[in-house]
Every structure is written in C-alpha cells, then in structure tokens.
Amino acid sequence: MHFPKQFPRIQGPRIVLADISKVGVDEFLPIAMKGGKMLTDREKVAELIQTLGRDFGLQKTLCWGVFLETKLIGMFGFFRGFANQTGEVGYMLHAKYRGKGYMNEALVLGLNYGWHELKLTKITAFTAADNTPSINLLESSGFVCTGREKDNYLGFVIHRPTLD
C-alpha cells in the first residue's frame, strides 16, 4: 500500500475532493456521521474532525470533503485501515445534493485513487439494507453484494480491475 505523505486533493469534472479535517464544525455539522449515526453535538463533531486528521497521520483513514465549488456537500473516504491491501469506503451526502450524481463522481474518483495511488486490491463498503440509493450506487459502480452483515447492513466488495 502506498499511503500519501500529504493529503491529496482530487479535482473532478464538477466536484473537488479535499481534506475534510480542515473544515469548521459548523460547516461539517450537517453531514457529520459516525458509526452510521448522524452527530448533532458540536463537541462530538469537533472530536470527529480531529480524529480524521489524526487517523490520516496514522495511515488509518483518508477522508475527503466533497466540495461543490467552495461548499462542503458531503464526505467520502477510506476508513478502518488498509490491512491486506483492502480499503473500506464510506460516504455521506447532504440531502439537498442527493440524486444529482455527485456521490457517483466522488466514488469514481475515490476508486481510481484507491487502485492507482494506494495500490489496493480490494475495496469494501457497507450500507443499511433499506438504503436503496446507496445500494444502487455501489452496484452501478461494480460492487457485488456479499450478503447481510450485522445490524441490518449489507456488505459489498469490488476487486481491483486489470490496470494498464
């Protein structure tokens, strides 16, 4: 695995993926999520921002803010370490921006980064069994459902494509 020394900024056609640990609590609050649950406590959100920055330094997490121009509209990242050249993706998009293809763009950018820069061989994802938009996003991106996991979540996996 080839973890970056400096936080990567990735420009897409419509969005930018940039270091989310640099945003303020008020900006992050509408999309702050931990363990599948929205955070509403400002202190908990501030702790999460610090944790994301610290975990990047420990090479355990790579979490981008999804920006539309300068507005934070979501987050996308690799979480829970990178054992066995495997990354786990997670994402959240502000409700106002859903259904417009922004998370699809973030996922494509993130997968490309995972394959080409991090040199991952497998990427996993988990989503609530009733989250049809997330399931559709993963499946349309090539992820395959591996079955029901604990707490009514579904697991998904995609393996590294043959790269030129």
C-alpha positions as CSV (number, residue, x, y, z in Angstrom):
1,M,0.0,0.0,0.0
2,H,1.3,3.5,-0.9
3,F,-0.2,5.9,1.6
4,P,0.3,9.6,0.7
5,K,2.6,11.8,2.9
6,Q,0.5,14.9,2.2
7,F,-3.3,14.9,1.9
8,P,-4.3,14.5,-1.7
9,R,-6.7,17.0,-3.4
10,I,-8.6,15.5,-6.4
11,Q,-10.3,17.6,-9.0
12,G,-13.3,16.0,-10.7
13,P,-15.5,17.4,-13.5
14,R,-17.9,19.0,-11.1
15,I,-16.6,18.4,-7.6
16,V,-13.3,18.6,-5.6
17,L,-12.2,16.0,-3.0
18,A,-10.2,17.8,-0.4
19,D,-9.1,17.3,3.2
20,I,-12.2,17.4,5.4
21,S,-10.1,17.8,8.6
22,K,-9.6,21.4,7.6
23,V,-13.3,22.4,7.7
24,G,-15.0,24.1,10.7
25,V,-17.6,22.5,13.0
26,D,-20.5,24.5,11.6
27,E,-19.6,23.5,8.0
28,F,-19.3,19.8,8.9
29,L,-22.3,19.5,11.2
30,P,-25.0,18.9,8.5
31,I,-23.1,15.8,7.2
32,A,-21.2,14.6,10.4
33,M,-21.7,10.9,10.8
34,K,-20.0,8.3,12.9
35,G,-20.9,4.6,13.1
36,G,-23.8,5.1,10.8
37,K,-25.4,7.7,13.0
38,M,-25.7,11.5,12.5
39,L,-23.9,13.6,15.0
40,T,-25.7,16.7,16.4
41,D,-23.4,17.6,19.3
42,R,-20.8,20.2,18.3
43,E,-18.2,18.8,20.7
44,K,-18.6,15.3,19.1
45,V,-18.3,16.9,15.6
46,A,-15.1,18.7,16.7
47,E,-13.7,15.4,18.0
48,L,-14.5,13.7,14.8
49,I,-12.7,16.3,12.7
50,Q,-9.7,15.9,15.0
51,T,-9.9,12.1,14.7
52,L,-10.0,12.2,10.9
53,G,-6.9,14.4,10.8
54,R,-5.1,12.2,13.4
55,D,-6.0,9.0,11.7
56,F,-4.7,10.3,8.4
57,G,-1.4,10.8,10.1
58,L,-1.5,7.3,11.4
59,Q,-2.3,6.0,7.9
60,K,-5.7,4.6,9.0
61,T,-8.1,6.9,7.3
62,L,-8.3,9.0,4.2
63,C,-11.4,11.1,4.4
64,W,-12.2,13.8,1.8
65,G,-14.7,16.5,1.9
66,V,-16.8,16.6,-1.2
67,F,-16.9,20.2,-2.4
68,L,-19.1,21.8,-5.0
69,E,-17.1,24.9,-5.7
70,T,-16.3,26.0,-2.1
71,K,-19.4,24.5,-0.5
72,L,-19.0,21.3,1.5
73,I,-21.8,19.0,0.3
74,G,-20.6,15.6,1.6
75,M,-17.8,13.3,2.6
76,F,-16.1,10.3,1.1
77,G,-13.3,8.3,2.3
78,F,-11.4,5.1,3.2
79,F,-11.9,4.0,6.8
80,R,-10.7,1.4,9.3
81,G,-7.2,0.9,8.0
82,F,-5.8,-0.8,4.9
83,A,-4.9,-4.4,6.0
84,N,-4.2,-6.9,3.2
85,Q,-4.3,-4.1,0.6
86,T,-8.1,-3.7,1.3
87,G,-9.8,-0.4,1.8
88,E,-13.3,0.2,3.1
89,V,-15.2,3.2,1.7
90,G,-17.8,5.2,3.4
91,Y,-19.7,8.3,2.3
92,M,-22.4,10.8,3.2
93,L,-24.0,13.5,1.1
94,H,-26.2,16.4,2.3
95,A,-29.8,15.6,1.4
96,K,-30.1,18.8,-0.7
97,Y,-27.5,17.4,-3.2
98,R,-28.6,13.8,-3.5
99,G,-29.8,12.3,-6.8
100,K,-27.6,14.7,-8.8
101,G,-24.7,12.3,-9.4
102,Y,-22.2,14.0,-7.1
103,M,-21.6,10.9,-5.0
104,N,-21.2,8.8,-8.1
105,E,-18.5,11.2,-9.2
106,A,-16.8,11.1,-5.8
107,L,-16.9,7.2,-5.8
108,V,-15.3,7.1,-9.2
109,L,-12.6,9.5,-8.1
110,G,-12.1,7.6,-4.9
111,L,-11.9,4.2,-6.5
112,N,-9.4,5.4,-9.1
113,Y,-7.3,6.8,-6.3
114,G,-7.6,3.5,-4.4
115,W,-6.5,1.4,-7.4
116,H,-3.8,3.7,-8.8
117,E,-2.3,5.5,-5.9
118,L,-3.0,3.4,-2.8
119,K,-2.4,0.2,-4.9
120,L,-5.4,-1.5,-3.2
121,T,-6.5,-4.9,-4.5
122,K,-10.0,-4.9,-2.9
123,I,-12.4,-2.3,-1.7
124,T,-15.4,-3.0,0.5
125,A,-18.4,-1.0,1.6
126,F,-21.4,-1.4,3.9
127,T,-24.8,0.2,3.7
128,A,-28.1,-0.2,5.5
129,A,-30.2,-2.9,3.9
130,D,-33.0,-0.4,3.3
131,N,-30.8,2.3,1.7
132,T,-31.8,1.7,-1.9
133,P,-29.9,4.7,-3.4
134,S,-26.7,3.6,-1.7
135,I,-27.1,0.0,-2.9
136,N,-27.8,1.2,-6.4
137,L,-24.7,3.5,-6.3
138,L,-22.5,0.6,-5.2
139,E,-23.9,-1.9,-7.7
140,S,-23.8,0.5,-10.6
141,S,-20.1,1.1,-9.8
142,G,-19.3,-2.6,-10.0
143,F,-19.6,-3.6,-6.3
144,V,-21.1,-7.0,-5.6
145,C,-23.2,-7.7,-2.6
146,T,-21.6,-10.2,-0.2
147,G,-24.7,-10.6,2.0
148,R,-26.3,-9.3,5.1
149,E,-23.9,-8.2,7.9
150,K,-24.7,-7.4,11.5
151,D,-27.1,-4.6,12.4
152,N,-29.1,-4.9,9.2
153,Y,-26.3,-3.8,6.9
154,L,-25.3,-5.3,3.6
155,G,-21.7,-5.9,2.7
156,F,-20.3,-5.1,-0.8
157,V,-16.9,-5.7,-2.5
158,I,-15.1,-4.8,-5.7
159,H,-11.8,-6.2,-6.7
160,R,-9.0,-4.4,-8.4
161,P,-9.6,-4.3,-12.2
162,T,-6.8,-5.2,-14.6
163,L,-4.9,-1.9,-14.9
164,D,-2.7,-0.8,-17.8
